[in-house]
């Protein structure tokens, strides 16, 4: 009997696996864009920046400068500095007896005074219970100071609420606590006055009532 010749088995060569994204692009027929050559650079799409609009304030408008509080625009002036005409606002911060000069092209630091709805929300914040963190006072004091100088009215209301002791006895508050409370209270009160267009006494009664300090207001009158 003749011997049977052994047939060598041919091993199948596995095709290299392609990423899913490349597979889908090949199927769709877009081979050129999906697999860039070694000399081709990937196309980078430029993102268009959103155009920013400058807010225009008028004379006698109230504005808020974060580090100093509510001010009133007393003049809009021009000056030539280094052969460049610069227009700026003259803002009077009456509570601090300070006049600020703010260039119009740097007015991002300014914000308009709050709306009636925002004032109503601040009153609601003042009525809530204070949140006292169990951290060192030095750290909390730093956080409170940052909130006061943030220029955000809700954060200002939170500081007044958290540092309110419902009492006028100096012994119940440390000196630094009292200083921060008064700073935040006066800032918030001045914005209430500007928005509501009422007397300082009426605003104080409204705030103290929300804080539960009504008895203090009556005793000081």
Z-matrix of the N, CA and C atoms (Angstrom, degrees):
N
C 1 1.470
C 2 1.527 1 109.95
N 3 1.365 2 116.06 1 130.46
C 4 1.487 3 117.94 2 179.32
C 5 1.531 4 110.49 3 -70.46
N 6 1.337 5 114.91 4 143.03
C 7 1.459 6 120.07 5 -179.39
C 8 1.529 7 110.57 6 -72.92
N 9 1.347 8 113.53 7 140.24
C 10 1.478 9 119.63 8 178.21
C 11 1.518 10 110.18 9 -76.05
N 12 1.343 11 113.79 10 132.66
C 13 1.471 12 118.48 11 177.89
C 14 1.529 13 110.71 12 -75.15
N 15 1.324 14 113.90 13 133.99
C 16 1.473 15 118.45 14 178.34
C 17 1.524 16 110.51 15 -76.26
N 18 1.310 17 114.98 16 128.03
C 19 1.471 18 120.56 17 179.82
C 20 1.528 19 108.38 18 -94.23
N 21 1.313 20 114.73 19 121.84
C 22 1.473 21 119.26 20 -179.56
C 23 1.530 22 110.46 21 -75.56
N 24 1.304 23 114.10 22 132.15
C 25 1.475 24 119.37 23 178.21
C 26 1.522 25 110.17 24 -78.93
N 27 1.329 26 114.62 25 131.58
C 28 1.480 27 119.57 26 178.98
C 29 1.528 28 109.03 27 -90.26
N 30 1.301 29 115.46 28 121.32
C 31 1.471 30 120.13 29 179.88
C 32 1.527 31 110.75 30 -73.98
N 33 1.299 32 113.40 31 134.79
C 34 1.466 33 119.35 32 177.37
C 35 1.522 34 110.55 33 -77.65
N 36 1.326 35 115.46 34 131.64
C 37 1.477 36 120.20 35 178.79
C 38 1.527 37 108.98 36 -86.72
N 39 1.302 38 114.80 37 121.89
C 40 1.474 39 118.80 38 -179.11
C 41 1.511 40 110.76 39 -72.68
N 42 1.299 41 114.39 40 134.78
C 43 1.474 42 119.95 41 176.70
C 44 1.519 43 109.53 42 -74.95
N 45 1.347 44 117.02 43 141.60
C 46 1.489 45 118.56 44 178.47
C 47 1.522 46 111.20 45 -65.16
N 48 1.318 47 114.37 46 136.97
C 49 1.467 48 119.16 47 179.85
C 50 1.519 49 110.38 48 -74.09
N 51 1.312 50 114.55 49 133.17
C 52 1.473 51 120.07 50 177.67
C 53 1.515 52 110.19 51 -102.13
N 54 1.336 53 116.84 52 148.78
C 55 1.478 54 119.03 53 176.25
C 56 1.523 55 110.56 54 -59.42
N 57 1.335 56 115.95 55 154.36
C 58 1.470 57 121.97 56 -178.23
C 59 1.520 58 112.07 57 -57.44
N 60 1.340 59 116.41 58 -41.32
C 61 1.475 60 121.14 59 -178.59
C 62 1.529 61 110.82 60 -61.56
N 63 1.357 62 115.08 61 -41.03
C 64 1.472 63 119.99 62 -178.98
C 65 1.515 64 109.87 63 -68.82
N 66 1.374 65 115.38 64 -40.50
C 67 1.458 66 119.58 65 179.13
C 68 1.521 67 111.83 66 -58.96
N 69 1.333 68 114.95 67 -47.38
C 70 1.463 69 119.82 68 -177.52
C 71 1.518 70 111.44 69 -64.34
N 72 1.350 71 116.39 70 -36.49
C 73 1.455 72 119.75 71 -179.69
C 74 1.521 73 111.92 72 -72.02
N 75 1.362 74 116.17 73 -32.57
C 76 1.473 75 119.95 74 178.24
C 77 1.527 76 109.86 75 -68.67
N 78 1.345 77 114.64 76 -41.02
C 79 1.462 78 118.91 77 178.81
C 80 1.514 79 112.00 78 -61.09
N 81 1.353 80 114.59 79 -38.90
C 82 1.463 81 118.72 80 -179.12
C 83 1.521 82 112.26 81 -76.12
N 84 1.338 83 117.46 82 -8.55
C 85 1.466 84 121.06 83 176.35
C 86 1.509 85 113.91 84 92.97
N 87 1.328 86 116.66 85 3.44
C 88 1.473 87 119.71 86 -177.83
C 89 1.528 88 108.87 87 -96.70
N 90 1.332 89 116.73 88 71.15
C 91 1.449 90 121.18 89 -174.54
C 92 1.517 91 112.55 90 -78.67
N 93 1.293 92 116.92 91 -33.65
C 94 1.474 93 121.53 92 -175.22
C 95 1.518 94 111.54 93 -67.80
N 96 1.348 95 116.75 94 -44.63
C 97 1.462 96 120.37 95 -175.73
C 98 1.514 97 111.99 96 -76.85
N 99 1.378 98 118.29 97 -27.38
C 100 1.456 99 120.72 98 -175.52
C 101 1.528 100 112.62 99 -80.14
N 102 1.336 101 117.68 100 -33.81
C 103 1.462 102 120.22 101 -178.01
C 104 1.525 103 109.03 102 -119.71
N 105 1.341 104 117.11 103 93.88
C 106 1.465 105 118.94 104 179.75
C 107 1.525 106 111.46 105 -71.28
N 108 1.313 107 115.54 106 144.26
C 109 1.452 108 120.73 107 178.76
C 110 1.515 109 111.12 108 -73.66
N 111 1.344 110 116.78 109 174.14
C 112 1.476 111 119.32 110 -177.98
C 113 1.516 112 113.12 111 -65.12
N 114 1.357 113 116.81 112 -28.32
C 115 1.467 114 119.91 113 -178.55
C 116 1.525 115 113.03 114 -93.18
N 117 1.329 116 115.65 115 -9.35
C 118 1.460 117 119.24 116 -177.69
C 119 1.528 118 110.42 117 -86.50
N 120 1.328 119 115.45 118 137.67
C 121 1.461 120 121.18 119 178.02
C 122 1.520 121 109.03 120 -98.09
N 123 1.330 122 117.52 121 139.03
C 124 1.468 123 118.87 122 178.94
C 125 1.534 124 110.87 123 -65.20
N 126 1.310 125 115.36 124 141.15
C 127 1.465 126 120.73 125 -177.46
C 128 1.524 127 110.42 126 -76.48
N 129 1.309 128 117.17 127 127.62
C 130 1.470 129 122.59 128 179.38
C 131 1.523 130 108.50 129 -107.36
N 132 1.324 131 114.09 130 119.71
C 133 1.467 132 118.57 131 179.83
C 134 1.530 133 109.94 132 -82.81
N 135 1.305 134 116.17 133 131.47
C 136 1.463 135 121.37 134 179.29
C 137 1.526 136 109.68 135 -81.48
N 138 1.336 137 114.97 136 132.42
C 139 1.462 138 119.93 137 178.34
C 140 1.525 139 108.26 138 -92.71
N 141 1.299 140 115.01 139 123.46
C 142 1.467 141 119.45 140 -179.75
C 143 1.525 142 110.43 141 -73.97
N 144 1.311 143 116.27 142 132.17
C 145 1.463 144 121.00 143 178.62
C 146 1.528 145 110.06 144 -75.39
N 147 1.321 146 113.64 145 140.20
C 148 1.461 147 118.59 146 179.66
C 149 1.530 148 109.42 147 -71.26
N 150 1.294 149 115.78 148 132.69
C 151 1.465 150 119.70 149 -178.83
C 152 1.520 151 109.94 150 -70.94
N 153 1.318 152 116.02 151 135.01
C 154 1.466 153 120.77 152 -179.39
C 155 1.520 154 110.00 153 -101.73
N 156 1.303 155 114.96 154 133.67
C 157 1.462 156 120.35 155 179.56
C 158 1.521 157 109.81 156 -97.34
N 159 1.312 158 116.35 157 136.03
C 160 1.455 159 120.89 158 177.15
C 161 1.520 160 109.09 159 -86.47
N 162 1.310 161 115.63 160 133.07
C 163 1.452 162 119.98 161 177.74
C 164 1.525 163 108.55 162 -81.54
N 165 1.300 164 116.28 163 137.43
C 166 1.469 165 120.37 164 179.77
C 167 1.528 166 108.91 165 -105.33
N 168 1.324 167 115.44 166 120.15
C 169 1.461 168 121.61 167 176.42
C 170 1.529 169 108.90 168 -99.37
N 171 1.301 170 115.72 169 150.58
C 172 1.464 171 121.44 170 -179.56
C 173 1.519 172 110.98 171 -109.46
N 174 1.305 173 115.65 172 168.44
C 175 1.465 174 121.05 173 176.19
C 176 1.522 175 110.54 174 -57.77
N 177 1.333 176 116.27 175 142.03
C 178 1.467 177 124.78 176 179.16
C 179 1.529 178 113.40 177 73.24
N 180 1.339 179 117.23 178 2.86
C 181 1.470 180 119.78 179 175.86
C 182 1.526 181 109.74 180 -72.76
N 183 1.336 182 116.14 181 142.72
C 184 1.460 183 120.98 182 173.19
C 185 1.529 184 108.88 183 -88.79
N 186 1.314 185 116.28 184 136.34
C 187 1.462 186 121.93 185 176.76
C 188 1.523 187 108.41 186 -135.60
N 189 1.330 188 115.98 187 166.24
C 190 1.463 189 120.41 188 178.69
C 191 1.522 190 109.17 189 -118.02
N 192 1.325 191 115.51 190 123.97
C 193 1.462 192 122.05 191 173.51
C 194 1.532 193 105.80 192 -104.29
N 195 1.350 194 118.07 193 115.60
C 196 1.472 195 121.47 194 -170.22
C 197 1.523 196 116.72 195 -43.74
N 198 1.318 197 117.70 196 -46.41
C 199 1.471 198 119.77 197 -174.22
C 200 1.526 199 114.35 198 -80.80
N 201 1.337 200 116.82 199 -11.01
C 202 1.462 201 119.04 200 -176.55
C 203 1.524 202 114.52 201 -127.97
N 204 1.317 203 117.83 202 -11.64
C 205 1.459 204 119.95 203 177.66
C 206 1.523 205 113.64 204 92.42
N 207 1.333 206 115.38 205 -152.10
C 208 1.465 207 121.60 206 -174.09
C 209 1.524 208 111.36 207 -75.34
N 210 1.330 209 114.91 208 134.16
C 211 1.464 210 121.06 209 176.31
C 212 1.515 211 110.16 210 -136.80
N 213 1.311 212 115.58 211 166.15
C 214 1.468 213 120.96 212 -179.03
C 215 1.527 214 109.03 213 -121.06
N 216 1.354 215 116.43 214 131.99
C 217 1.473 216 120.22 215 179.59
C 218 1.528 217 108.96 216 -73.54
N 219 1.314 218 114.89 217 113.86
C 220 1.471 219 120.83 218 -176.75
C 221 1.527 220 112.51 219 -97.23
N 222 1.329 221 116.88 220 -22.23
C 223 1.471 222 120.40 221 -179.80
C 224 1.525 223 110.18 222 -161.54
N 225 1.352 224 114.95 223 152.57
C 226 1.469 225 121.91 224 172.65
C 227 1.524 226 105.61 225 -122.15
N 228 1.325 227 116.11 226 109.87
C 229 1.465 228 121.11 227 -171.41
C 230 1.523 229 112.02 228 -119.89
N 231 1.336 230 114.63 229 165.82
C 232 1.470 231 122.08 230 176.71
C 233 1.510 232 109.73 231 -121.98
N 234 1.323 233 115.60 232 148.08
C 235 1.467 234 120.86 233 176.20
C 236 1.523 235 108.82 234 -146.07
N 237 1.335 236 115.95 235 149.50
C 238 1.460 237 120.88 236 178.64
C 239 1.526 238 108.48 237 -104.01
N 240 1.344 239 114.98 238 111.01
C 241 1.467 240 120.52 239 -179.29
C 242 1.519 241 108.57 240 -121.40
N 243 1.348 242 115.52 241 116.59
C 244 1.469 243 120.28 242 -179.21
C 245 1.509 244 112.47 243 59.87
N 246 1.327 245 115.26 244 43.23
C 247 1.468 246 123.72 245 179.42
C 248 1.544 247 112.76 246 63.11
N 249 1.318 248 115.98 247 20.86
C 250 1.470 249 121.24 248 177.45
C 251 1.526 250 108.63 249 -121.18
N 252 1.326 251 115.89 250 128.67
C 253 1.468 252 120.56 251 177.60
C 254 1.524 253 109.45 252 -79.33
N 255 1.309 254 115.25 253 122.79
C 256 1.462 255 120.92 254 179.94
C 257 1.525 256 109.61 255 -119.21
N 258 1.324 257 115.80 256 131.33
C 259 1.455 258 121.42 257 177.80
C 260 1.535 259 107.89 258 -104.98
N 261 1.323 260 116.09 259 137.64
C 262 1.464 261 118.44 260 -177.29
C 263 1.526 262 111.87 261 -146.69
N 264 1.335 263 114.42 262 161.83
C 265 1.465 264 121.99 263 177.33
C 266 1.526 265 109.71 264 -96.69
N 267 1.323 266 115.85 265 142.11
C 268 1.464 267 121.97 266 169.21
C 269 1.526 268 106.33 267 -103.77
N 270 1.330 269 116.79 268 113.86
C 271 1.466 270 121.73 269 -173.69
C 272 1.520 271 110.42 270 -115.25
N 273 1.321 272 116.24 271 125.46
C 274 1.460 273 121.57 272 178.88
C 275 1.525 274 109.77 273 -97.23
N 276 1.337 275 115.38 274 119.48
C 277 1.470 276 121.28 275 173.91
C 278 1.524 277 105.88 276 -99.81
N 279 1.323 278 115.03 277 97.29
C 280 1.464 279 120.48 278 -171.15
C 281 1.524 280 113.03 279 -64.74
N 282 1.339 281 117.16 280 -38.17
C 283 1.472 282 120.75 281 -177.21
C 284 1.525 283 111.89 282 -62.60
N 285 1.330 284 116.27 283 -32.05
C 286 1.465 285 120.49 284 -179.01
C 287 1.531 286 112.51 285 -104.48
N 288 1.346 287 115.78 286 1.59
C 289 1.473 288 121.83 287 -178.43
C 290 1.530 289 109.98 288 51.26
N 291 1.321 290 114.03 289 53.73
C 292 1.458 291 121.54 290 -173.54
C 293 1.523 292 110.06 291 -133.70
N 294 1.355 293 116.29 292 138.64
C 295 1.466 294 120.98 293 175.32
C 296 1.525 295 108.93 294 -112.73
N 297 1.334 296 115.61 295 122.63
C 298 1.466 297 121.47 296 -178.89
C 299 1.521 298 110.70 297 -101.44
N 300 1.327 299 116.30 298 144.04
C 301 1.466 300 122.09 299 173.54
C 302 1.524 301 107.71 300 -112.45
N 303 1.326 302 116.59 301 110.98
C 304 1.468 303 121.08 302 -175.55
C 305 1.526 304 109.71 303 -119.66
N 306 1.363 305 118.33 304 113.18
C 307 1.477 306 120.30 305 176.29
C 308 1.525 307 110.82 306 -58.95
N 309 1.324 308 116.47 307 141.32
C 310 1.464 309 120.89 308 -177.95
C 311 1.523 310 111.89 309 -62.80
N 312 1.351 311 117.29 310 -32.51
C 313 1.470 312 119.22 311 179.38
C 314 1.535 313 112.62 312 -78.17
N 315 1.344 314 117.05 313 0.65
C 316 1.464 315 121.20 314 175.81
C 317 1.529 316 110.64 315 -122.31
N 318 1.324 317 115.00 316 29.70
C 319 1.458 318 119.21 317 -174.29
C 320 1.525 319 113.72 318 -80.79
N 321 1.343 320 117.14 319 6.66
C 322 1.462 321 119.76 320 177.14
C 323 1.529 322 111.11 321 -62.45
N 324 1.331 323 115.99 322 -20.57
C 325 1.464 324 120.25 323 178.33
C 326 1.537 325 111.33 324 -73.95
N 327 1.318 326 116.25 325 -21.01
C 328 1.467 327 120.26 326 -178.57
C 329 1.519 328 111.02 327 -90.43
N 330 1.316 329 115.12 328 155.71
C 331 1.465 330 120.73 329 169.96
C 332 1.526 331 108.44 330 -142.76
N 333 1.335 332 117.13 331 151.93
C 334 1.464 333 118.90 332 176.43
C 335 1.519 334 110.50 333 -69.04
N 336 1.332 335 117.42 334 158.43
C 337 1.463 336 119.29 335 178.61
C 338 1.523 337 109.70 336 -67.12
N 339 1.311 338 115.26 337 162.30
C 340 1.463 339 121.80 338 -174.87
C 341 1.530 340 112.41 339 -64.44
N 342 1.316 341 114.65 340 163.95
C 343 1.469 342 121.16 341 175.97
C 344 1.535 343 108.81 342 -92.37
N 345 1.324 344 116.72 343 170.81
C 346 1.471 345 121.49 344 177.51
C 347 1.537 346 110.07 345 -60.46
N 348 1.331 347 116.76 346 -40.25
C 349 1.474 348 120.70 347 179.45
C 350 1.528 349 111.64 348 -62.87
N 351 1.341 350 116.11 349 -38.97
C 352 1.470 351 120.01 350 178.55
C 353 1.532 352 111.26 351 -67.99
N 354 1.325 353 116.44 352 -36.11
C 355 1.473 354 120.40 353 176.64
C 356 1.522 355 109.76 354 -64.84
N 357 1.330 356 117.08 355 -41.47
C 358 1.475 357 121.81 356 178.30
C 359 1.527 358 110.72 357 -61.54
N 360 1.339 359 116.23 358 -39.25
C 361 1.470 360 120.12 359 178.55
C 362 1.530 361 110.36 360 -67.61
N 363 1.327 362 116.89 361 -36.64
C 364 1.478 363 121.09 362 177.35
C 365 1.529 364 110.73 363 -62.28
N 366 1.338 365 116.11 364 -40.32
C 367 1.473 366 120.76 365 177.90
C 368 1.526 367 109.48 366 -61.59
N 369 1.333 368 116.24 367 -40.86
C 370 1.480 369 121.07 368 178.05
C 371 1.527 370 110.90 369 -63.28
N 372 1.341 371 116.54 370 -38.76
C 373 1.475 372 121.27 371 178.35
C 374 1.525 373 110.13 372 -64.37
N 375 1.337 374 117.00 373 -42.70
C 376 1.472 375 121.50 374 -179.42
C 377 1.527 376 111.90 375 -62.96
N 378 1.328 377 116.89 376 -27.21
C 379 1.475 378 121.17 377 -178.16
C 380 1.531 379 112.75 378 -80.04
N 381 1.339 380 117.42 379 -16.92
C 382 1.465 381 120.27 380 -177.96
C 383 1.529 382 111.68 381 -78.31
N 384 1.324 383 115.55 382 165.19
C 385 1.468 384 120.74 383 -178.89
C 386 1.529 385 110.36 384 -72.69
N 387 1.325 386 116.64 385 142.23
C 388 1.474 387 118.96 386 179.51
C 389 1.521 388 111.97 387 -68.32
N 390 1.342 389 115.41 388 145.05
C 391 1.462 390 121.48 389 176.76
C 392 1.525 391 108.45 390 -102.85
N 393 1.299 392 115.83 391 113.52
C 394 1.464 393 120.06 392 -178.52
C 395 1.520 394 109.45 393 -110.78
N 396 1.327 395 115.88 394 116.37
C 397 1.467 396 121.13 395 179.25
C 398 1.526 397 109.85 396 -81.29
N 399 1.332 398 115.12 397 148.42
C 400 1.466 399 119.96 398 179.30
C 401 1.523 400 110.91 399 -92.59
N 402 1.281 401 115.75 400 50.71
C 403 1.465 402 121.50 401 176.68
C 404 1.522 403 109.36 402 -112.68
N 405 1.305 404 116.34 403 170.53
C 406 1.468 405 120.57 404 -179.19
C 407 1.521 406 110.13 405 -60.95
N 408 1.334 407 116.40 406 143.23
C 409 1.459 408 120.64 407 -177.33
C 410 1.525 409 112.04 408 -60.42
N 411 1.328 410 117.85 409 -37.07
C 412 1.471 411 121.06 410 -178.60
C 413 1.522 412 111.15 411 -59.63
N 414 1.341 413 115.54 412 -37.86
C 415 1.465 414 119.90 413 179.17
C 416 1.525 415 110.69 414 -72.99
N 417 1.318 416 116.42 415 -41.65
C 418 1.468 417 120.56 416 179.01
C 419 1.525 418 110.66 417 -65.21
N 420 1.334 419 116.05 418 -39.75
C 421 1.466 420 120.85 419 179.69
C 422 1.527 421 111.08 420 -61.35
N 423 1.338 422 115.73 421 -38.53
C 424 1.467 423 121.17 422 178.32
C 425 1.532 424 110.55 423 -65.08
N 426 1.339 425 116.10 424 -41.75
C 427 1.466 426 121.05 425 178.92
C 428 1.526 427 111.14 426 -65.19
N 429 1.337 428 116.51 427 -42.05
C 430 1.467 429 121.01 428 178.65
C 431 1.530 430 110.64 429 -62.84
N 432 1.334 431 115.70 430 -42.06
C 433 1.464 432 119.99 431 -179.35
C 434 1.533 433 111.26 432 -64.54
N 435 1.322 434 116.53 433 -38.88
C 436 1.472 435 120.99 434 177.59
C 437 1.526 436 111.19 435 -64.37
N 438 1.329 437 116.02 436 -38.82
C 439 1.470 438 120.59 437 178.41
C 440 1.526 439 110.97 438 -66.40
N 441 1.328 440 116.42 439 -40.79
C 442 1.470 441 121.03 440 179.83
C 443 1.527 442 110.39 441 -61.70
N 444 1.346 443 115.60 442 -42.55
C 445 1.470 444 120.77 443 -177.08
C 446 1.533 445 114.15 444 -88.53
N 447 1.328 446 116.89 445 4.79
C 448 1.469 447 120.26 446 179.80
C 449 1.530 448 111.40 447 -74.49
N 450 1.334 449 116.50 448 -24.63
C 451 1.463 450 120.51 449 -177.52
C 452 1.517 451 112.77 450 83.65
N 453 1.340 452 116.97 451 1.49
C 454 1.472 453 121.15 452 -179.62
C 455 1.525 454 109.44 453 -92.26
N 456 1.326 455 116.02 454 121.07
C 457 1.459 456 120.68 455 -172.35
C 458 1.524 457 113.23 456 -65.57
N 459 1.342 458 118.30 457 -33.91
C 460 1.464 459 120.23 458 179.82
C 461 1.527 460 111.04 459 -68.07
N 462 1.333 461 116.43 460 -38.22
C 463 1.467 462 120.21 461 178.14
C 464 1.532 463 110.47 462 -67.38
N 465 1.313 464 115.79 463 -34.73
C 466 1.466 465 121.40 464 177.14
C 467 1.528 466 110.11 465 -64.01
N 468 1.331 467 115.89 466 -44.04
C 469 1.466 468 121.10 467 178.84
C 470 1.530 469 111.17 468 -63.52
N 471 1.338 470 116.53 469 -35.80
C 472 1.466 471 120.88 470 179.31
C 473 1.528 472 111.47 471 -65.70
N 474 1.333 473 116.87 472 -38.56
C 475 1.465 474 121.22 473 178.55
C 476 1.534 475 110.04 474 -65.01
N 477 1.330 476 116.24 475 -44.99
C 478 1.473 477 120.74 476 178.91
C 479 1.522 478 110.05 477 -60.39
N 480 1.327 479 116.13 478 -43.69
C 481 1.470 480 121.53 479 -179.28
C 482 1.531 481 111.81 480 -65.61
N 483 1.349 482 116.80 481 -44.46
C 484 1.462 483 121.11 482 -176.87
C 485 1.531 484 113.12 483 -70.57
N 486 1.329 485 117.33 484 -31.64
C 487 1.474 486 120.59 485 -178.00
C 488 1.530 487 113.04 486 -95.04
N 489 1.329 488 116.51 487 -1.19
C 490 1.465 489 120.06 488 178.77
C 491 1.528 490 110.17 489 -73.06
N 492 1.336 491 115.99 490 130.64
C 493 1.466 492 121.07 491 -177.50
C 494 1.538 493 112.59 492 -109.09
N 495 1.351 494 116.77 493 3.35
C 496 1.476 495 121.43 494 -177.26
C 497 1.525 496 112.42 495 55.73
N 498 1.303 497 115.48 496 25.67
C 499 1.466 498 119.89 497 -179.60
C 500 1.520 499 109.84 498 -150.10
N 501 1.314 500 115.56 499 158.60
C 502 1.458 501 120.30 500 178.36
C 503 1.521 502 111.01 501 -113.66
N 504 1.338 503 115.95 502 13.79
C 505 1.468 504 120.88 503 -179.58
C 506 1.530 505 108.32 504 -83.48
N 507 1.309 506 115.96 505 121.74
C 508 1.471 507 121.91 506 -175.42
C 509 1.523 508 111.99 507 -60.90
N 510 1.348 509 117.15 508 -33.54
C 511 1.473 510 121.60 509 -177.66
C 512 1.526 511 112.48 510 -63.44
N 513 1.344 512 116.68 511 -23.70
C 514 1.462 513 120.37 512 -178.01
C 515 1.531 514 113.00 513 -79.94
N 516 1.318 515 117.39 514 -5.02
C 517 1.465 516 121.87 515 179.11
C 518 1.516 517 110.33 516 -136.19
N 519 1.333 518 115.50 517 143.13
C 520 1.459 519 118.21 518 173.99
C 521 1.527 520 108.53 519 -73.56
N 522 1.316 521 115.86 520 164.49
C 523 1.474 522 120.02 521 -177.62
C 524 1.527 523 111.25 522 -60.90
N 525 1.342 524 116.84 523 -45.00
C 526 1.471 525 120.55 524 -178.07
C 527 1.533 526 111.44 525 -67.39
N 528 1.359 527 116.59 526 -35.83
C 529 1.465 528 120.44 527 176.25
C 530 1.523 529 110.77 528 -61.97
N 531 1.307 530 115.02 529 -46.48
C 532 1.468 531 120.86 530 -178.86
C 533 1.526 532 111.25 531 -63.46
N 534 1.341 533 115.94 532 -40.58
C 535 1.466 534 121.09 533 179.52
C 536 1.530 535 111.08 534 -61.53
N 537 1.331 536 116.07 535 -45.63
C 538 1.469 537 120.60 536 -179.64
C 539 1.525 538 111.20 537 -67.48
N 540 1.343 539 115.98 538 -40.24
C 541 1.469 540 119.84 539 178.89
C 542 1.527 541 110.56 540 -61.13
N 543 1.327 542 116.22 541 -47.71
C 544 1.474 543 120.72 542 -178.15
C 545 1.528 544 111.35 543 -64.41
N 546 1.330 545 116.86 544 -38.74
C 547 1.464 546 121.34 545 179.25
C 548 1.534 547 110.60 546 -62.46
N 549 1.350 548 115.48 547 -47.78
C 550 1.468 549 120.35 548 179.60
C 551 1.527 550 111.07 549 -67.57
N 552 1.318 551 116.89 550 -40.93
C 553 1.475 552 122.49 551 -178.37
C 554 1.534 553 110.24 552 -61.55
N 555 1.334 554 116.78 553 -46.70
C 556 1.475 555 121.49 554 -178.47
C 557 1.528 556 110.74 555 -66.18
N 558 1.344 557 116.82 556 -40.10
C 559 1.475 558 120.68 557 178.52
C 560 1.531 559 110.86 558 -61.74
N 561 1.331 560 115.17 559 -46.67
C 562 1.465 561 120.36 560 -178.65
C 563 1.529 562 110.43 561 -66.76
N 564 1.309 563 115.80 562 -41.50
C 565 1.466 564 121.69 563 -179.27
C 566 1.527 565 111.24 564 -62.43
N 567 1.332 566 117.43 565 -41.12
C 568 1.464 567 120.87 566 -179.04
C 569 1.530 568 111.32 567 -66.44
N 570 1.347 569 117.05 568 -32.92
C 571 1.469 570 119.22 569 177.38
C 572 1.525 571 110.69 570 -74.04
N 573 1.328 572 116.37 571 -36.45
C 574 1.469 573 120.32 572 175.56
C 575 1.530 574 109.93 573 -59.71
N 576 1.323 575 116.22 574 -43.76
C 577 1.478 576 121.52 575 -179.34
C 578 1.526 577 110.76 576 -61.14
N 579 1.347 578 116.46 577 -44.91
C 580 1.466 579 121.35 578 -177.72
C 581 1.527 580 111.75 579 -65.85
N 582 1.337 581 116.74 580 -38.69
C 583 1.467 582 120.82 581 -177.27
C 584 1.525 583 111.44 582 -77.50
N 585 1.341 584 116.27 583 -47.92
C 586 1.467 585 120.87 584 -175.49
C 587 1.523 586 113.20 585 -80.51
N 588 1.357 587 115.67 586 -18.45
C 589 1.464 588 121.82 587 179.64
C 590 1.530 589 111.87 588 55.75
N 591 1.333 590 114.60 589 47.52
C 592 1.473 591 121.05 590 177.47
C 593 1.523 592 108.66 591 -126.37
N 594 1.327 593 116.51 592 173.69
C 595 1.468 594 121.08 593 -176.19
C 596 1.529 595 111.22 594 -69.94
N 597 1.317 596 114.85 595 160.89
C 598 1.462 597 121.96 596 179.70
C 599 1.533 598 111.03 597 -61.60
N 600 1.351 599 115.92 598 -37.13
C 601 1.468 600 121.39 599 -178.80
C 602 1.531 601 111.16 600 -65.19
N 603 1.324 602 116.49 601 -42.33
C 604 1.466 603 120.95 602 -179.94
C 605 1.521 604 111.66 603 -65.27
N 606 1.331 605 115.83 604 -40.41
C 607 1.469 606 120.56 605 178.83
C 608 1.524 607 110.12 606 -64.97
N 609 1.342 608 116.39 607 -42.52
C 610 1.465 609 120.53 608 179.77
C 611 1.523 610 111.32 609 -61.12
N 612 1.332 611 116.99 610 -42.63
C 613 1.466 612 120.79 611 178.02
C 614 1.526 613 111.47 612 -62.07
N 615 1.326 614 115.78 613 -40.75
C 616 1.479 615 121.59 614 -179.48
C 617 1.529 616 110.48 615 -64.79
N 618 1.333 617 116.85 616 -44.89
C 619 1.460 618 121.12 617 -179.29
C 620 1.517 619 111.53 618 -69.28
N 621 1.348 620 116.49 619 -44.33
C 622 1.467 621 120.42 620 -178.62
C 623 1.523 622 112.09 621 -65.22
N 624 1.325 623 116.18 622 -33.54
C 625 1.470 624 120.03 623 177.37
C 626 1.529 625 110.15 624 -65.03
N 627 1.338 626 116.43 625 -42.84
C 628 1.467 627 121.43 626 178.59
C 629 1.532 628 111.42 627 -65.31
N 630 1.337 629 116.24 628 -34.02
C 631 1.465 630 121.82 629 -179.18
C 632 1.526 631 113.00 630 -84.79
N 633 1.332 632 117.08 631 -8.32
C 634 1.460 633 120.78 632 -176.74
C 635 1.516 634 111.95 633 77.22
N 636 1.335 635 115.51 634 27.49
C 637 1.473 636 121.17 635 179.67
C 638 1.529 637 111.14 636 -106.85
N 639 1.321 638 117.71 637 22.24
C 640 1.462 639 122.28 638 -176.50
C 641 1.518 640 112.49 639 -57.82
N 642 1.343 641 115.59 640 -40.24
C 643 1.476 642 120.25 641 -179.10
C 644 1.520 643 111.42 642 -64.13
N 645 1.349 644 115.62 643 -32.69
C 646 1.464 645 120.11 644 180.00
C 647 1.521 646 109.95 645 -68.31
N 648 1.349 647 115.88 646 -42.17
C 649 1.455 648 121.27 647 179.51
C 650 1.518 649 111.04 648 -61.81
N 651 1.350 650 116.25 649 -40.39
C 652 1.464 651 120.66 650 -178.78
C 653 1.525 652 111.06 651 -67.99
N 654 1.350 653 116.56 652 -36.75
C 655 1.467 654 120.20 653 -178.15
C 656 1.519 655 111.95 654 -72.11
N 657 1.355 656 116.33 655 -30.06
C 658 1.460 657 119.39 656 -177.38
C 659 1.526 658 112.56 657 -82.28
N 660 1.339 659 117.72 658 -13.75
C 661 1.469 660 120.45 659 -178.70
C 662 1.529 661 110.25 660 -75.92
